[in-house]
Amino acid sequence: MTELPAAALPRHIAIVMDGNGRWARARARPRSIGHRAGARAVNRCIDWCIERGIDALTLFAFSSENWRRPEEEVGALMQLFMRALDREVDELARRSVRLRFIGHREAFSPDLQTRMQRAEAATASGERLQLSIAASYGGRWDIAQAARTLAADVAAGRLRAEEIDETLLGTRTCLADLPEPDLFIRTGGDRRISNFLLWQLAYSELHFTPVLWPDVDAATLDAALDDFQQRERRFGMTSEQVAAGTPR
């Protein structure tokens, strides 16, 4: 792949990492083995983003609906999560990657919440890549919690209901301090968003690949980037307006 100008690069990429279980099943291995292989793919993705100069990466690690999975699998995922935090945080800090978690954090054990806070603190000065991990996260939950904060402000007299608009609501959603994702990638072949960043993906370019997440490599991600480069992003305008550089 040829070197792309900065203007052609997505500033923010969001990924649904799908296919760990099917990857393991194809090898007659437990699903937990697939999740471990998926963790290695996360590191490859981080390396790729740093090499390409991507500013922000958001990964859908565990949805609010995933709590419905078998207890054994959820437990294995939590153990993998804790081990990954202990193992990877120093390396993320060394690479100047800022890590943060978005989602209903109170659903996790107190121990895991503490480790998440420590990981965020240890990487807070990272500037090369803003890495957000969506865990116990749902797009509908995100919008609802944003609405609750506005409702609380109205009830307290700090805000009038008629002052609430899309811009203000957007400031209360997760990742409000980042540019909205330019590119959404889902691995594993399914073609749906699955309650991920529903507010933030309004104008994202969507890319779906059949590659299972543990098999994702630089070539897979380069293919998504090539696809993104071919898109005309109009944001509700005409092609002529885009060509003329009309402000959004």
C-alpha positions in Angstrom: 0.0 0.0 0.0 1.3 3.4 -0.9 1.8 6.1 1.7 -1.3 8.1 2.2 -1.4 11.9 2.8 -2.6 12.9 6.3 -5.8 14.2 4.8 -6.7 10.8 3.5 -6.2 9.1 6.9 -9.1 8.5 9.3 -8.4 10.3 12.5 -10.4 7.8 14.5 -11.1 4.1 13.8 -13.8 2.1 15.7 -13.7 -1.7 15.5 -16.1 -4.5 16.4 -13.7 -7.4 17.0 -15.8 -10.3 16.0 -14.9 -14.0 15.4 -12.9 -15.2 18.4 -15.3 -18.0 19.1 -15.6 -19.2 15.5 -11.8 -19.0 15.2 -11.5 -21.4 18.2 -14.3 -23.7 17.1 -12.7 -24.1 13.6 -9.6 -25.4 15.5 -11.6 -27.6 17.9 -10.4 -25.4 20.8 -12.2 -23.7 23.7 -13.6 -20.3 23.1 -11.2 -18.9 25.7 -8.3 -19.8 23.3 -10.0 -17.7 20.7 -10.2 -14.8 23.1 -6.4 -15.1 23.8 -5.7 -15.1 20.1 -7.9 -12.1 19.8 -5.8 -10.3 22.4 -2.7 -10.7 20.2 -4.6 -9.2 17.3 -5.3 -6.2 19.5 -1.5 -5.6 19.8 -1.1 -5.9 16.0 -3.9 -3.4 15.5 -2.3 -0.9 18.0 1.1 -1.3 16.2 -0.6 -0.7 12.8 -2.4 2.5 14.1 0.9 3.9 15.4 2.7 3.2 12.2 0.0 4.7 10.1 -0.4 7.8 12.2 -4.0 7.1 13.3 -4.9 9.4 16.3 -7.6 7.4 18.0 -8.7 3.7 18.1 -11.8 2.5 19.9 -12.3 -1.3 20.3 -15.6 -3.0 21.3 -14.3 -5.6 23.8 -17.4 -6.5 25.8 -20.9 -5.3 25.2 -23.6 -4.8 27.8 -25.4 -7.7 26.1 -22.3 -10.0 26.5 -23.2 -10.5 30.2 -25.8 -12.9 29.0 -23.2 -15.3 27.7 -22.4 -18.5 29.7 -21.0 -17.8 33.1 -17.8 -19.8 32.4 -17.0 -17.8 29.3 -17.7 -14.5 31.0 -15.4 -15.5 33.9 -12.7 -16.5 31.5 -13.0 -13.2 29.7 -12.7 -11.3 33.0 -9.5 -13.2 33.9 -8.1 -12.5 30.5 -9.0 -8.9 30.9 -7.2 -8.6 34.2 -4.1 -10.4 33.0 -3.9 -8.2 29.9 -4.1 -5.1 32.1 -1.3 -6.3 34.3 0.8 -7.4 31.3 0.3 -4.6 28.8 0.0 -1.3 30.7 3.8 -0.7 30.9 4.2 -1.4 27.3 1.4 0.9 26.3 2.9 3.7 28.4 6.3 3.1 26.8 4.7 3.5 23.4 2.9 6.7 24.5 -0.6 5.1 24.1 -3.3 6.6 26.3 -5.7 3.9 27.5 -9.2 4.5 28.7 -12.4 2.5 29.3 -15.9 3.5 28.3 -19.0 1.7 29.5 -20.9 0.8 32.6 -17.9 0.3 34.8 -19.8 -0.4 37.9 -20.9 -3.8 36.4 -17.3 -5.1 36.9 -15.8 -6.4 40.2 -14.3 -3.8 42.5 -10.8 -5.3 41.8 -11.2 -5.0 38.1 -12.5 -1.4 38.4 -9.4 -0.6 40.5 -7.1 -2.1 37.9 -8.8 -0.2 35.1 -8.3 3.1 37.0 -4.7 2.3 37.6 -4.1 1.5 33.9 -5.7 4.8 32.9 -3.6 6.7 35.3 -0.4 5.0 34.2 -1.0 5.9 30.5 -2.6 9.3 31.0 0.3 11.1 29.4 0.2 9.1 26.1 0.0 11.2 23.0 0.7 8.9 20.0 -2.6 7.0 20.2 -5.8 7.4 22.1 -6.9 3.9 22.8 -10.5 3.4 24.1 -11.8 0.0 25.2 -15.6 -0.3 25.2 -16.3 -2.7 28.0 -19.8 -3.4 29.4 -20.8 -0.8 26.8 -23.9 -0.3 24.7 -24.7 2.6 22.4 -28.2 2.9 23.8 -26.8 3.0 27.3 -24.4 5.7 26.2 -27.2 7.9 24.9 -29.4 7.2 28.0 -26.6 8.1 30.4 -26.0 11.3 28.5 -29.7 12.2 28.7 -29.7 11.4 32.5 -26.9 13.9 33.1 -28.9 16.6 31.2 -32.1 15.8 33.0 -30.2 16.1 36.3 -29.0 19.6 35.3 -32.5 20.6 34.3 -33.9 19.4 37.7 -31.1 21.3 39.5 -31.8 24.5 37.7 -28.4 24.6 36.0 -30.0 24.1 32.5 -33.2 24.9 30.8 -34.8 22.1 28.8 -35.1 24.3 25.7 -31.3 24.7 25.7 -30.8 21.0 25.0 -29.9 20.3 21.4 -27.8 17.7 19.5 -24.6 19.5 20.2 -25.1 19.6 23.9 -26.3 16.0 24.1 -23.2 15.0 22.2 -21.0 16.5 24.8 -22.3 14.1 27.4 -21.7 10.9 25.4 -18.6 8.8 25.8 -15.6 9.9 23.7 -17.0 13.5 23.4 -13.5 14.8 23.5 -12.4 12.9 20.4 -13.4 13.3 16.8 -16.2 11.0 15.8 -15.0 7.8 14.1 -14.3 8.3 10.4 -14.0 4.6 9.8 -15.9 1.7 11.4 -14.6 -1.8 10.8 -16.3 -5.1 11.8 -14.5 -8.4 11.4 -16.0 -11.8 11.2 -18.4 -11.3 8.3 -21.5 -10.0 10.0 -22.9 -6.7 8.7 -24.4 -4.9 11.6 -23.3 -2.3 14.2 -24.5 -4.3 17.2 -25.3 -1.4 19.5 -21.8 0.1 19.3 -21.3 3.9 19.3 -24.8 4.6 17.9 -24.5 8.3 18.4 -20.9 8.6 17.3 -21.2 6.5 14.1 -23.8 8.8 12.4 -21.5 9.7 9.5 -18.8 7.0 9.8 -17.8 5.0 6.7 -18.6 1.3 7.4 -16.3 -1.5 6.3 -17.1 -5.2 6.8 -14.6 -8.0 6.4 -15.0 -11.8 6.7 -11.6 -12.1 8.3 -12.0 -13.4 11.9 -10.6 -11.1 14.5 -7.6 -13.3 15.6 -6.5 -13.5 12.0 -6.5 -9.7 11.5 -3.2 -8.3 10.4 -1.7 -5.3 8.7 -3.0 -6.5 5.3 -6.5 -6.7 6.6 -6.4 -3.2 8.0 -4.7 -1.8 4.9 -7.6 -3.2 2.9 -10.0 -1.3 5.1 -7.9 1.9 4.7 -7.9 1.5 0.9 -11.6 1.1 0.9 -12.0 4.2 3.1 -9.8 6.2 0.7 -12.2 5.5 -2.2 -15.2 6.9 -0.4 -16.7 10.3 -1.0 -17.7 11.7 2.3 -20.6 14.2 1.7 -22.1 14.7 5.1 -25.5 15.5 3.6 -24.0 17.8 0.9 -23.8 17.2 -2.9 -20.6 16.0 -4.6 -20.3 19.5 -6.1 -20.3 21.1 -2.7 -17.7 18.7 -1.4 -15.5 19.4 -4.4 -15.8 23.1 -3.8 -14.8 22.7 -0.2 -18.1 23.9 1.2 -17.9 23.9 5.1 -20.1 21.3 6.8 
